[in-house]
Amino acid sequence: MSSRAATPIVGTAAWSLPRAVQGAFPEGDSLLSRYAQVLPCTEINSTFSKAHRPGTFERWAAQTPPGFRFSVKLPKAMTHDARLKVPSREVRDFVSSLQGLGERLGVLLVQLPPSLD
């Protein structure tokens, strides 16, 4: 085992830039492109409550540099409503819908309901 510590990777849940801190981020064509010049990853939280068109994921990927990664939250319908008892086909369909992110897809994020036992 290596004695070297892993380099922490820090990002935020979403990429909005409050006006108070926008000056700390370089200029860019979008808030996401500005964010991606400073931080290496972010969460796509909106997939928790709605589906996106494939072109949306493609556009987001195009606005970020090659090493940038997105974590994508599984839909609430899978985690809370179905309580993780989801047919594998539905999971495959969801992952397939993310193809527009290409290699920028980092991880799938699972938010569990407090009531899950």
C-alpha distance (Angstrom), angle and dihedral (degrees) to the residues before:
residue distance angle dihedral
M1 . . .
S2 3.78 . .
S3 3.78 119.5 .
R4 3.80 90.9 -146.4
A5 3.79 115.2 107.9
A6 3.78 117.8 -127.3
T7 3.77 115.4 -106.3
P8 3.80 108.7 -111.4
I9 3.78 116.7 -121.0
V10 3.78 113.2 -146.9
G11 3.78 127.6 -166.4
T12 3.76 137.2 141.3
A13 3.79 139.0 -115.4
A14 3.82 98.1 -95.1
W15 3.77 127.3 -14.5
S16 3.77 106.5 -105.7
L17 3.79 113.3 140.9
P18 3.80 114.6 -147.2
R19 3.81 112.1 -136.7
A20 3.80 90.2 -115.3
V21 3.83 91.4 65.5
Q22 3.81 103.2 29.0
G23 3.81 90.5 99.1
A24 3.81 89.8 63.0
F25 3.81 90.8 63.0
P26 3.82 124.7 74.7
E27 3.78 120.4 -109.5
G28 3.78 116.7 -87.7
D29 3.78 145.1 156.3
S30 3.81 93.3 -97.5
L31 3.79 140.6 9.4
L32 3.81 88.2 -103.3
S33 3.81 93.6 53.4
R34 3.83 90.0 48.5
Y35 3.81 91.4 47.6
A36 3.82 92.3 47.9
Q37 3.80 91.5 56.8
V38 3.82 89.4 64.0
L39 3.81 108.0 28.0
P40 3.84 126.3 42.4
C41 3.81 100.7 -143.1
T42 3.78 146.4 17.2
E43 3.77 141.3 -175.6
I44 3.78 123.5 -109.3
N45 3.78 97.3 -144.5
S46 3.79 96.9 168.1
T47 3.83 92.5 76.6
F48 3.80 86.2 72.2
S49 3.79 90.2 73.8
K50 3.81 107.3 19.6
A51 3.78 144.1 23.9
H52 3.79 120.9 -115.8
R53 3.78 130.0 -146.2
P54 3.81 114.8 -105.6
G55 3.81 89.0 -115.7
T56 3.80 90.3 61.2
F57 3.80 91.4 59.8
E58 3.81 90.5 45.0
R59 3.81 91.0 51.8
W60 3.80 92.5 49.0
A61 3.80 91.6 49.0
A62 3.82 90.7 49.7
Q63 3.81 90.6 54.1
T64 3.81 93.1 58.6
P65 3.82 134.6 68.9
P66 3.83 121.4 -105.7
G67 3.82 96.8 -97.0
F68 3.80 94.5 49.3
R69 3.82 117.5 112.8
F70 3.79 135.3 -160.8
S71 3.77 125.4 -152.2
V72 3.79 109.3 -152.1
K73 3.78 122.5 -152.6
L74 3.79 116.6 -132.8
P75 3.81 114.0 -119.3
K76 3.78 119.1 -88.7
A77 3.81 87.6 -125.0
M78 3.83 87.9 67.7
T79 3.79 100.6 38.7
H80 3.78 104.9 33.7
D81 3.80 107.7 17.2
A82 3.82 98.3 39.1
R83 3.83 91.6 29.3
L84 3.84 90.0 -135.2
K85 3.83 92.7 -55.8
V86 3.79 92.6 122.0
P87 3.80 125.5 147.0
S88 3.81 110.2 -108.9
R89 3.82 88.4 -122.6
E90 3.83 90.0 64.3
V91 3.80 91.2 50.5
R92 3.83 90.5 48.5
D93 3.82 90.2 48.7
F94 3.80 91.0 51.4
V95 3.79 93.0 48.5
S96 3.79 89.9 45.9
S97 3.81 89.6 54.2
L98 3.81 87.7 61.6
Q99 3.82 94.8 60.2
G100 3.79 90.8 109.7
L101 3.81 88.8 71.4
G102 3.80 89.9 62.3
E103 3.79 112.9 -179.1
R104 3.79 89.9 -11.4
L105 3.81 88.7 79.6
G106 3.78 103.1 103.5
V107 3.79 110.6 170.3
L108 3.77 142.0 -20.2
L109 3.78 112.6 -116.0
V110 3.79 119.5 -145.0
Q111 3.80 117.3 -158.5
L112 3.76 108.7 -167.4
P113 3.79 123.9 -152.9
P114 3.81 114.2 -113.3
S115 3.80 89.2 -122.0
L116 3.81 96.0 58.9
D117 3.80 110.0 117.9
